[in-house]
Amino acid sequence: MLLGVNIDHIATLRNARGGVEPDLIECAKICEKVGVAGITTHLREDRRHIKDADVKTLKTILKTRLNLEMAMTEEMLKIALELKPAACCIVPEKRQELTTEGGLDVASQLDKAIKFVKPLEEAKIAVSLFIDPGLKQISAASKTGAEFIELHTGQYAEAFGTESEENEFQKLKEAAIFAQSLGLKVNAGHGLNYENVHRMKEIPDLVELNIGHSIISRAVFVGLEVAVGEMKQLISL
């Protein structure tokens, strides 16, 4: 199982003072040094953390994959086709949310999703749809032409350590198996941390976990290189 590190929160901290520290590019280089599979950034409509210049620089300097999280809008499609990151993860987006609150409703906008995914795949950009672990959404995702889905693990993360944990975990496991039966590759992420991530190893054939907030938070105390290394060790098979 691979690890992708979301570095948005480095940009959040940088932007709090309007300067250049901490250095987003140095963060990405440290993550690469530890051997992550990819660097994830979410270029939001309001540019609240990652900026256009950030993704352009990352695309230039990264030796590993750049995974661009983005909303399903014409502006973001244009940026992705010009930038040509290795991968794009299509996510829902609301200005008022602190972080992505749920999965993309692919089923209710299937025609739009098909039209959005096609030019990205034609440009050899691996497309992932960030969705909740429901069979209806997975079935819809399988019709879009996207190569991947990324299962939203937020409900499992919130339920971890409670009586609801097993139920939420089984939803993820069943969703992954169903998606794979339809020919989709499966990633997962959101809310995963050093306490709950180990159960992802119980889900067969997960390709990659995308984790950000927990790693950056841990790095405040132990340093980024150690924090990333610890997470890599936890998810290694």
Secondary structure as UniProt FT lines:
FT   STRAND          2..6
FT   HELIX           8..17
FT   HELIX           24..34
FT   STRAND          38..42
FT   TURN            45..46
FT   HELIX           52..61
FT   STRAND          65..70
FT   HELIX           74..83
FT   STRAND          87..90
FT   TURN            95..96
FT   HELIX           107..109
FT   HELIX           110..122
FT   TURN            123..124
FT   STRAND          126..131
FT   HELIX           135..141
FT   TURN            142..145
FT   STRAND          148..152
FT   HELIX           154..159
FT   TURN            160..161
FT   TURN            163..164
FT   HELIX           165..181
FT   TURN            182..183
FT   STRAND          185..189
FT   TURN            194..196
FT   HELIX           197..202
FT   TURN            204..205
FT   STRAND          208..211
FT   HELIX           213..222
FT   HELIX           224..235
//
